[in-house]
Amino acid sequence: MTDSMTNLIGALPEARSSQTQPTIPAGLTPEIQEWMQRMMEAEVARRVTEATEREGRMRAHQAAKRAEEEAVEYRGLWEQQITTNSGIQKNDGGGEKRD
């Protein structure tokens, strides 16, 4: 990468949450202006991708935590049902009566 490209990259403004796009400095050749535009678009795309991945990881973590909590809850209900059924079977003699 040449020094002029490095200087141009350093001149790119930071992306903000606003909807206004930064302006490309006047007096540059059309090729440089086009290159700067592509660089800004690539930077925006990179930041959007990072934010999307971060959001996805956060949602996946929340879903995993919720699944663990539900598993604990269902396990407790299952054990409670087994205990209840065991108590009923002990009281009934463990089987059905035949006529």
PyMOL commands that set and color helices and strands:
alter all, ss='L'
color gray80, all
select helices_A, chain A and resi 3-11+30-92
alter helices_A, ss='H'
color red, helices_A
deselect
rebuild
show_as cartoon
